[in-house]
Amino acid sequence: MFTRVVSRSIVLLLLFCLLLPVFSEGSKESGPIELKIATAINEKTELADAMKEFKRLVEEKSKGEIEVFTYFGAVLGEEKSVLEQLGTNDVQMNVGGSGTISWHAPEYYITGIPFVFEDSDQFENLTNDLIDDYIRDIVLDRTGVRILGISNRAPRNLVTVNRKIVTPDDVKGLQMRLPTYDSWIKSWEALGATPHPIPAAEQFSALQMGVVEATENPMSTLYNMQLTDPCKYLILTNHLFEARVWSISDKFYQSLSDAHKKVIDESAAIAMKYLTDRNKETDSEYLEKIKEQGLEVVVPDRDAFRAKVIPVIDEIRKDWAPGLYEEYVKPLI
């Protein structure tokens, strides 16, 4: 009898020893949730500051349960590549440009027409309406990427080497660098310019060597990339407003608890507004810096430019989703 009891006790002890690692493993803390957020923009920018603010807020609000890792300067890939990584949850978040929309919901990219918007608030309201009504669901369905919202970028302006531009007539024959967005190219062609699809990194040398005589960008880019150095005139066209789009892997987002989703949503909303506000502030600061360089600042006749560009919409809108022009653009023009 005693032997049987001892044997049974030994068996139970052995079983306990075998199962102990399993119980211990299950009781261990799994550690914080890791969130990688990436951008192609370098670290010495307002956008980078906004991402760092997002990191601070998330880690503080989650009490360290979510740890955020920031990546700048395309170290995880260019924007298109990072968006693909969001779809597979290899990267969890991205802060990019309009490519999120123009690549994955091109029939809803109706904001890339120069001179249509009066100001950044008008642009922001329309873009947010489009995202809420259509774009978020479409991009999510096609890519597995969820758009959290946008920040406003500063408006784009024109710099010229030696041509003063006040009216559309002054644009005739202008050799101008432009990105390869169809609506941008067609609009400037309608104004009389000859666009050249020169890579962003080659703009300075193109201006310096006379390949082109003009380029356009937000003032911070014009200044920081030294594009103002070969130029004599800054033309305050404010011709195009754009968004910084904040996106998250939906696979990652859905894996979070409701409390953690709330942390992400609230932190992103604060960081997005922070970036919009900083872009507005620094735009004025860069204007002063450009003036100090000696460029002549010109205020053009925007109404005249707008009148020349609006007919282009009739051609461009053929590729838009049905009803977008009537609902969103027609009221503006």
C-alpha positions as CSV (number, residue, x, y, z in Angstrom):
1,M,0.0,0.0,0.0
2,F,2.7,2.4,1.0
3,T,4.7,1.5,-2.1
4,R,1.7,2.2,-4.3
5,V,1.2,5.7,-2.7
6,V,4.8,6.5,-3.1
7,S,4.8,5.5,-6.7
8,R,1.7,7.5,-7.4
9,S,3.3,10.6,-5.7
10,I,6.5,10.2,-7.8
11,V,4.4,10.0,-11.0
12,L,2.5,13.2,-10.0
13,L,5.8,14.9,-9.1
14,L,7.3,14.0,-12.5
15,L,4.1,15.3,-14.3
16,F,4.3,18.5,-12.4
17,C,7.9,19.0,-13.3
18,L,7.2,18.4,-17.0
19,L,4.2,20.8,-17.0
20,L,5.9,23.5,-14.9
21,P,7.7,25.2,-17.9
22,V,4.4,25.3,-19.8
23,F,2.6,27.0,-16.9
24,S,5.6,29.4,-16.4
25,E,5.7,30.3,-20.0
26,G,2.0,31.1,-20.1
27,S,2.3,33.3,-17.0
28,K,5.3,35.3,-18.4
29,E,4.7,38.9,-19.5
30,S,4.7,38.9,-23.3
31,G,6.3,42.4,-23.3
32,P,5.0,45.6,-25.0
33,I,3.3,45.7,-28.3
34,E,5.8,46.9,-31.0
35,L,4.7,49.6,-33.5
36,K,7.0,50.6,-36.3
37,I,6.1,53.9,-38.0
38,A,8.1,55.0,-41.1
39,T,8.4,57.9,-43.5
40,A,10.5,58.7,-46.6
41,I,11.1,62.2,-45.2
42,N,14.3,62.9,-43.3
43,E,14.5,63.5,-39.6
44,K,15.2,67.3,-39.7
45,T,11.6,68.1,-40.5
46,E,8.4,69.1,-38.9
47,L,7.0,65.7,-40.0
48,A,9.6,63.9,-38.0
49,D,8.8,66.1,-35.0
50,A,5.1,65.1,-35.3
51,M,6.1,61.4,-35.5
52,K,8.1,61.7,-32.3
53,E,5.2,63.4,-30.6
54,F,3.0,60.5,-31.7
55,K,5.5,58.1,-30.2
56,R,5.5,60.0,-26.9
57,L,1.7,60.2,-26.7
58,V,1.2,56.5,-27.5
59,E,3.8,55.3,-25.0
60,E,2.5,57.6,-22.3
61,K,-1.3,56.9,-22.9
62,S,-0.7,53.1,-23.1
63,K,1.5,53.2,-20.0
64,G,4.3,51.5,-21.9
65,E,2.1,48.7,-23.2
66,I,2.8,49.9,-26.8
67,E,6.3,50.8,-27.8
68,V,6.8,52.9,-30.9
69,F,9.9,52.8,-33.2
70,T,10.4,55.7,-35.6
71,Y,12.1,55.3,-39.0
72,F,13.0,58.3,-41.2
73,G,14.6,58.9,-44.6
74,A,13.2,55.9,-46.3
75,V,15.4,53.5,-44.3
76,L,12.6,50.9,-44.5
77,G,11.9,51.7,-48.2
78,E,10.3,54.4,-50.3
79,E,6.6,55.2,-49.6
80,K,5.1,52.8,-52.1
81,S,7.2,49.9,-50.6
82,V,6.3,50.8,-47.0
83,L,2.6,50.9,-47.9
84,E,3.0,47.3,-49.2
85,Q,4.6,46.4,-45.9
86,L,1.6,47.8,-44.1
87,G,-0.6,45.4,-46.0
88,T,1.4,42.5,-44.6
89,N,1.9,44.1,-41.2
90,D,5.7,44.0,-41.5
91,V,5.5,47.8,-40.8
92,Q,2.6,49.1,-38.8
93,M,2.3,52.8,-39.8
94,N,3.4,55.2,-42.5
95,V,3.2,59.0,-42.8
96,G,3.4,59.8,-46.5
97,G,2.0,62.0,-49.3
98,S,-0.9,61.9,-51.7
99,G,0.5,58.7,-53.2
100,T,-1.6,56.7,-50.7
101,I,-4.7,58.0,-52.5
102,S,-3.4,58.5,-56.1
103,W,-1.9,55.0,-56.3
104,H,-4.6,53.0,-54.6
105,A,-7.8,55.0,-55.2
106,P,-6.9,57.1,-58.3
107,E,-10.5,57.6,-59.3
108,Y,-10.9,59.6,-56.1
109,Y,-7.7,61.7,-56.4
110,I,-9.5,64.9,-57.3
111,T,-7.5,67.3,-55.2
112,G,-4.4,67.5,-57.4
113,I,-5.5,70.4,-59.6
114,P,-3.6,73.6,-59.2
115,F,-5.4,76.9,-58.3
116,V,-8.7,75.2,-57.5
117,F,-8.6,75.6,-53.7
118,E,-8.7,79.0,-52.1
119,D,-6.9,78.0,-48.9
120,S,-5.8,75.0,-46.9
121,D,-8.9,74.9,-44.8
122,Q,-11.1,74.4,-47.9
123,F,-8.7,71.7,-49.1
124,E,-8.7,69.9,-45.7
125,N,-12.5,69.9,-45.4
126,L,-12.9,68.4,-48.8
127,T,-10.2,65.8,-48.4
128,N,-11.5,64.6,-45.1
129,D,-15.0,64.3,-46.5
130,L,-13.7,62.2,-49.4
131,I,-11.7,60.0,-47.1
132,D,-14.7,59.5,-44.8
133,D,-17.2,58.9,-47.6
134,Y,-15.2,56.8,-50.0
135,I,-11.4,56.6,-49.9
136,R,-10.8,54.9,-46.5
137,D,-13.0,51.9,-47.3
138,I,-11.6,51.6,-50.9
139,V,-8.0,51.7,-49.8
140,L,-8.7,49.4,-46.9
141,D,-10.4,46.9,-49.2
142,R,-7.7,47.0,-51.9
143,T,-4.6,47.1,-49.7
144,G,-5.3,46.2,-46.1
145,V,-4.2,49.7,-45.2
146,R,-6.4,51.9,-43.0
147,I,-6.2,55.7,-43.4
148,L,-6.3,57.4,-39.9
149,G,-6.4,60.9,-41.3
150,I,-4.4,63.7,-42.7
151,S,-2.2,66.7,-41.9
152,N,-2.1,69.7,-44.2
153,R,1.1,70.5,-45.9
154,A,2.1,74.1,-46.7
155,P,1.0,75.3,-50.1
156,R,3.3,74.9,-53.2
157,N,4.8,78.0,-54.7
158,L,6.9,78.8,-57.8
159,V,10.5,80.0,-58.0
160,T,12.1,81.2,-61.2
161,V,15.7,81.9,-62.2
162,N,15.0,85.2,-64.0
163,R,11.4,85.5,-65.0
164,K,8.9,87.6,-63.1
165,I,5.5,86.1,-63.3
166,V,2.3,88.0,-62.5
167,T,-0.3,86.7,-65.0
168,P,-0.7,83.5,-67.1
169,D,0.8,85.3,-70.1
170,D,4.1,85.5,-68.3
171,V,4.2,81.6,-68.1
172,K,4.2,81.1,-71.9
173,G,7.2,79.0,-72.8
174,L,8.4,78.5,-69.2
175,Q,10.7,75.6,-68.9
176,M,9.5,74.1,-65.6
177,R,10.3,71.1,-63.5
178,L,7.2,69.1,-62.4
179,P,6.6,65.7,-60.8
180,T,4.8,63.2,-63.1
181,Y,1.3,63.8,-61.9
182,D,-1.0,64.0,-64.9
183,S,-3.3,66.7,-63.5
184,W,-0.4,68.9,-62.5
185,I,1.3,68.6,-65.9
186,K,-1.9,69.2,-67.9
187,S,-2.7,72.3,-65.8
188,W,0.6,73.9,-66.3
189,E,0.6,73.1,-70.0
190,A,-2.7,74.9,-70.2
191,L,-1.0,77.9,-68.7
192,G,1.7,77.8,-71.4
193,A,4.5,76.1,-69.5
194,T,6.7,73.2,-70.8
195,P,7.0,70.7,-68.0
196,H,10.1,68.5,-67.5
197,P,9.8,65.4,-65.3
198,I,13.2,65.8,-63.5
199,P,13.7,63.8,-60.3
200,A,13.5,65.8,-57.1
201,A,17.1,65.4,-56.2
202,E,18.2,66.8,-59.6
203,Q,16.2,70.1,-59.4
204,F,19.0,72.2,-58.1
205,S,21.5,71.3,-60.9
206,A,18.7,71.6,-63.5
207,L,18.1,75.2,-62.4
208,Q,21.8,76.0,-62.1
209,M,22.6,74.6,-65.5
210,G,19.7,76.2,-67.3
211,V,17.9,72.9,-68.1
212,V,14.8,74.5,-66.5
213,E,14.1,78.0,-65.4
214,A,11.5,77.3,-62.7
215,T,10.4,74.7,-60.2
216,E,7.7,74.6,-57.5
217,N,7.4,73.2,-54.0
218,P,6.4,74.2,-50.5
219,M,8.7,77.0,-49.2
220,S,10.4,74.8,-46.7
221,T,11.5,72.4,-49.5
222,L,12.5,75.3,-51.8
223,Y,14.7,76.7,-49.0
224,N,16.1,73.5,-47.5
225,M,17.0,72.0,-50.9
226,Q,18.7,75.3,-51.8
227,L,16.4,75.6,-54.8
228,T,16.1,79.4,-54.1
229,D,19.9,79.8,-54.6
230,P,19.9,80.0,-58.4
231,C,16.6,82.0,-58.5
232,K,15.7,85.6,-58.5
233,Y,11.9,85.4,-58.0
234,L,9.6,83.7,-55.5
235,I,6.1,83.7,-57.0
236,L,3.4,83.3,-54.2
237,T,1.1,81.2,-56.4
238,N,-0.1,79.0,-53.5
239,H,-1.3,76.9,-56.4
240,L,-1.6,73.5,-54.8
241,F,-2.4,72.1,-51.4
242,E,-1.5,68.6,-50.4
243,A,-1.9,66.2,-47.5
244,R,0.4,64.2,-45.3
245,V,-1.6,60.9,-45.0
246,W,-1.3,58.9,-41.8
247,S,-1.9,55.2,-42.4
248,I,-1.9,52.0,-40.3
249,S,-1.9,48.3,-41.1
250,D,-5.4,47.2,-40.6
251,K,-4.2,43.7,-39.6
252,F,-2.2,45.3,-36.7
253,Y,-5.1,47.7,-35.9
254,Q,-7.6,44.9,-35.5
255,S,-5.3,42.9,-33.3
256,L,-5.4,45.7,-30.7
257,S,-7.8,45.9,-27.8
258,D,-10.5,48.6,-27.9
259,A,-8.4,50.6,-25.3
260,H,-5.3,50.4,-27.4
261,K,-7.2,51.4,-30.6
262,K,-8.4,54.5,-28.7
263,V,-4.8,55.3,-27.7
264,I,-3.7,55.1,-31.4
265,D,-6.7,57.1,-32.7
266,E,-6.3,59.9,-30.1
267,S,-2.5,60.1,-30.4
268,A,-2.7,60.2,-34.2
269,A,-5.3,63.0,-34.1
270,I,-3.1,65.1,-31.8
271,A,0.0,64.5,-33.9
272,M,-1.8,65.2,-37.2
273,K,-3.0,68.6,-35.9
274,Y,0.4,69.3,-34.5
275,L,2.0,68.8,-37.9
276,T,-0.7,70.9,-39.7
277,D,-0.1,73.8,-37.2
278,R,3.7,73.5,-37.5
279,N,3.5,73.5,-41.3
280,K,1.6,76.8,-41.1
281,E,4.0,78.4,-38.7
282,T,7.2,77.3,-40.5
283,D,5.8,78.5,-43.9
284,S,5.9,82.1,-42.6
285,E,9.3,81.5,-41.2
286,Y,10.7,80.2,-44.5
287,L,9.2,83.1,-46.4
288,E,11.3,85.5,-44.2
289,K,14.4,83.4,-44.8
290,I,13.9,83.4,-48.6
291,K,13.4,87.2,-48.5
292,E,16.6,87.5,-46.6
293,Q,18.4,85.7,-49.4
294,G,17.4,88.6,-51.7
295,L,14.7,87.0,-53.8
296,E,12.0,89.3,-55.0
297,V,8.6,88.2,-53.8
298,V,5.8,88.5,-56.3
299,V,2.1,88.2,-55.7
300,P,0.5,87.0,-58.9
301,D,-3.1,87.3,-60.2
302,R,-4.4,84.0,-58.9
303,D,-7.9,84.5,-60.3
304,A,-6.5,84.8,-63.8
305,F,-4.5,81.6,-63.3
306,R,-7.6,79.8,-62.0
307,A,-9.7,80.8,-65.0
308,K,-7.1,79.3,-67.3
309,V,-6.9,76.0,-65.3
310,I,-10.6,75.3,-64.7
311,P,-11.3,74.1,-68.3
312,V,-8.6,71.4,-67.8
313,I,-11.0,69.8,-65.2
314,D,-13.4,68.8,-68.0
315,E,-10.6,66.6,-69.5
316,I,-9.3,65.2,-66.2
317,R,-12.6,64.3,-64.6
318,K,-13.3,61.7,-67.2
319,D,-11.2,59.3,-65.1
320,W,-13.0,60.3,-61.8
321,A,-15.6,58.1,-60.1
322,P,-19.2,59.1,-61.2
323,G,-20.7,62.0,-59.3
324,L,-17.5,63.3,-57.7
325,Y,-17.2,66.4,-59.9
326,E,-20.9,67.4,-59.2
327,E,-20.7,66.7,-55.5
328,Y,-17.2,68.0,-54.5
329,V,-15.6,70.1,-57.3
330,K,-18.4,72.0,-59.0
331,P,-19.4,73.8,-55.8
332,L,-15.9,75.2,-55.6
333,I,-15.7,76.6,-59.1
